[in-house]
C-alpha cells in the first residue's frame, strides 16, 4: 500500500506559492509546443464511470473538479471507492485523502468490491475459504500497486495542508485523480463560506494547471422529504461551491424501498436502490439521473436490476470466461 504521510514529506514547500516564476515563459516555447503537436491525434482518451450506460453521456475530463454530494451515511465513500477502482483499471493513477476513515478500512471495503463477496461472511473461518481470501487479497495487492496512494491522516486538517497534498500529488507522483473526503474536514467551521470558497478555488486552479481531476466529497442538507431527490440547492455551504466546480454528482438512496424490504413487503425490482443525479456538467451536454441497484454481497452499485457484480480488474467491467 502506498502511503503519503505528513511526517515523511515536507509539505511546507508545497504550501508556499512557488509557481509564479515557472508560469512566466517565453512565447517561443508555446510555438514549439504547437509544432510538436502537428500531425498528432488531438482527441484525448475519455475516462469513464464504472457503468457502461453512462459512457455516452459523461466522462471525467483532466483539469476539472467534481463535487460528490449526498446525505451523511448514504454511501458517498462507498460509491467513490468503486469509481476510484474503475479509474485505476483505466490506467489512472489515483490518490484517496479520506479524513473520516483509515486507509485499512477503506481498502477493506474496496477489496470486498473487487472480490465481489464478503471475506467476513459465514465461511470466513473455514481453512479453504481463508486460503481463497488470501489469494484474492494478494491479487488485489498487485492490482493497487503503483495505481493507488493514500494520504494517511484522519480528523480535521486545514485548507493549506490539503492544498499542499494536492500539489505534491500532481507534481511529484503525477496522480491523475485525487479524492478528498470530505470538504467539511478541510475547513474549520461549517459556516465559514469564505474559507470553503477559497479552498475550492485553490483546488480548481491546481486541477486546471496540472491536468489532474479532483473529486471532492461534500455533504448535503438532510432532506425534509426523504423521497425527494436532491438538487444543487441542497448542497451545504455557500452556493459559490457549486458554481466553481465543473461537475456536480448527487447520490440519493431509495429509503422508502429499503424500509419496505426490511418490513417484508413486496418491492418493485425495477425501482432503483439509488440514483446518481448528474446535476451539473459544465463541459458536457447531458445532465440527468442514473438509476443504480445495490448488491449487498459485493457492496457494488450496479447499473441494472439483477445484474452480476462488476469485474473491476478489467475494463469495461464485464465478466469474462
N, C-alpha and C positions, 0 to 999 in steps of 0.2 A: 504494500500500500504506500503510495506517495503522499507524504505529509508536508505541509508548509506550516511552520510554527514561528511565532513572533520571537522566540528565544534564539533561533538559529540564523535569522536573517535580519540585517539592519534595515528595518522598514523606514527609518527616519529619512534615509536618502530618497526613497520614493514618495515621501510625504511632501518634500520640497518641490516646487515647480522648477524643473531643470530643463524643460524642453524648448524654451524660447529661442536659444541660440540655434538649436537643431532645426527649427522651423523657418529660419531666415536662410534661404538657399538661392543661389544664382539661377536665373531663368534658363540658362543653358542646360542645367540638369534635367529640367522638366521636358525640354525639347528632346533630349536624349531618350527619355522615357517614351516619348511619342514614337521615336524612331524604332526603339526596341519592340514596341507593340505592333508594328506594321506586319500584316500577314498572319497575326495570331488570332485564335478563336476569342472573340470578345465575350461570349456568354460564359458566365460563371456557373459553377456547379450549384444546383439547388439543394438545400439542406432541409429535410422534411421532418414532420412529426411522425410518430410510430404508425399511425393509422392510414392505410392506403387511400381511404375515401377522402382524406384531407389534402392529398398531394397536389391535386389540380387547383386548389384554392388558396393554399397557404404554404409559405416556406420561411425559414429563418435566414435572414439576409445578414451578411457581415456589416458591421458598423451600426447595428441597431440595438435598441433596448426593448425587451419585452417585459411587461408587468403582469405577473400571475396573481390574480386576486381570488379571494374566497373567504367564507366564514371560517373562523378559527376551528380546527379539528375536523374539517370536512374533506381532507385528502390532498391539499396542495403539495405537501412534501412528497407524498406517495406518487402523484402524477408527474411531478418534475423529476423525480428519480427515474421513473420509467422513460421519460423523454431524454434524460441525460444518457441512459444506456443506448437508446436508439441513435443518438448523435455520435457516440463512440463507435458504433458499428458502421457509421457512415464516414469514419476516418477523422472525426473531430476531437482534438484534444480538449478535455473538459476538466473544470475545477469546481468543486462544491464548497462554499463557505456557509456552513449551517451553524448558527449561533443558538439553536434550540435543540440540537441533537448531536451526540458524539459520532465521529466517523464510524466506529464499530457498529453502532446501532443503525446508522444509515446503510452501511454495507450489508448488514444482516437482512434488511428489507429488500435491498436491491438484489441480493443473492437469491432470495426467495422468488422474486420476479424472474430472474434469469433461469432458475431451476424449474420453475412453473409448479412447484409443490413445496410444502412446509417441512423443513428439516426438524421442527419441534413438534411434529404430529404424533399420532398414536404409535408409529413404528420407530420413533426416534431412538429408543434404547436397544433395538434389535441389532445384533452384531452385523448382519448383512446390510441392513439399512444404514448403519453408521459408515460402513465402507463405501456405499453408494454416495452418501452425502459428502464424505471426504474427497472422493474423486471429483464430484461436481464442484466443490469448493476450490480444488486445485485448478480445475478448468476455468472457473470464474476468476481466480487469481491471475491466471495468464491473460484472461480477457481484459481485465482492468489495467494490467501492467503497461506503463508508458501511454496510457489513454486517460487515466483518471487521477486527479490530485484532490486532496482535501486541505483546506485551511483549518487547522485544529485549534479552535477557540470557541468556547461556549459562553453564554451570557451576553451582557451588553458590551459593545465596542463603540468607539467614537467614529465619527464620519471620516476623519483624517486617516484612521487606521484602515478602513475598508477601501478608501481611495488608493492608499499605498499598496494594498494587496492586489487590487485590480491592475495597477501599473506594473507591479512586479510580474504578475501572471502574463501580462501582454508582452512585456519587454524581454524577460528572461526565460520564461517557459513556453512562450508562443502559444498560449492557451487560446482556443478559438471560441469556447463557450464557458462563461463564468456564471454560476448560480449563487445568488446571495439570498439567504433565508434567515431573517427577513428584514425589511426596511425599518420596522419599529425597533429592532435591536441595534440599529446603527445611529439612531437619533434619540437623544436622551428623553425628551418629553413628547408625548403623543400630540400635544397641541403646538409643537414647535414647527409651524408650517414653513417658516423661512429656512430652518435647518433642513427640512425634508426637500424643499425646492433646490437648495444649494447642492445637496448630495446627489439628487437625481440629475442635476445639470452637469456636475462633475463626471458622473458615470456615462452620460450620453456623449460627453466630449471624449472620454477615454475610448469608448466603443468606436466612435467615428474615426479618431486619429489612428487607431491600431487595427481597424477592420475586425474587431472582436465583437461577438454578440453577448450581451449581458442580460441575464434573466434575473429579475428582481421580484421576490415573493412579498406579497403585502396582504394585509387583512382588509376585509370589507366590513361594514357595519352589520350587526345582527339584524336580519330582515324581520320586519314586523309581521309579514306574511311569508312563512317558510315555503309556500307553494309558488311564490313569485320568483321568477328568475332575476338575478341582479343585473344592473346596468352600471355604466361608469359613474353615475351619481352616487352609487352606494360605496364607492371606494373611500376608505378613511383618509382624513387629512385634507390638504389643500387640493382644489381642482387643478392646480398647475401640474400636479404629478401626472395625471392622465393626459394633460396637454403636451408634456415634454416627451413622454415615451413614444416609441414608434408603434408598438403593438400592445393591446390590452386583451388578455385572456382571463375570463372569469369562470371558475368552477362552481357548479351548482349540483347539490346532491338531492336526489328524489326521496326526501324524508318520508313523505306520505306512503310511497311504495314500500320503503323499509319497514315502517310501522305495521302496515297491513300484512307483510310477510311474517313478521315476528308474532303477530296475533293469529297466524294460521289461516289467514284469509287468502282466497284465490287472487293472484295478481296477473296482470296482462304481461306476458313475457316480452312483448314488443315495446312496452313502455320503458324507456331508458332508466338505468340506475343513476346516471349522472349526465349532465350536459355541460360541454365546454362552449362557452359563449365567446366567440371572436367579436369583441365589441369595437375594436379599432385595428386597422391595418393600414398604416399611413402610405406605404408603398405597394400596396396590393389592391386588387379590385373587388375583393369579396369580404363581406362581413356576415356573420350568421351563427347558427347553432349546430353543434356536432353532438349527436347522441352517443353515449357510451354505456357499456354494460360491464359491471364489476364482477370479476371472478375471484371468489374469496380464497380459494386454494393457492392461486399464484399471486394474488394481490395485484393483478393487472386490470387496467381498464381496456375493454375490448370494443371493437367497432361495430359489432352486430350481435343480436341475441343468439345464444347457443354457439358462438364462435369458440374455437380452440385457443388456448393461450398462445401468445406470440413467441416465436423462437428468436430471442434477442441477439444470438450470436451471428445471425446473418440478416442482410437487408436486401429486399423487403423481408419482413419478419414472418415469412410463410414457413410452414412445416415442410421439411424435405425428407426423402427416404433415407 
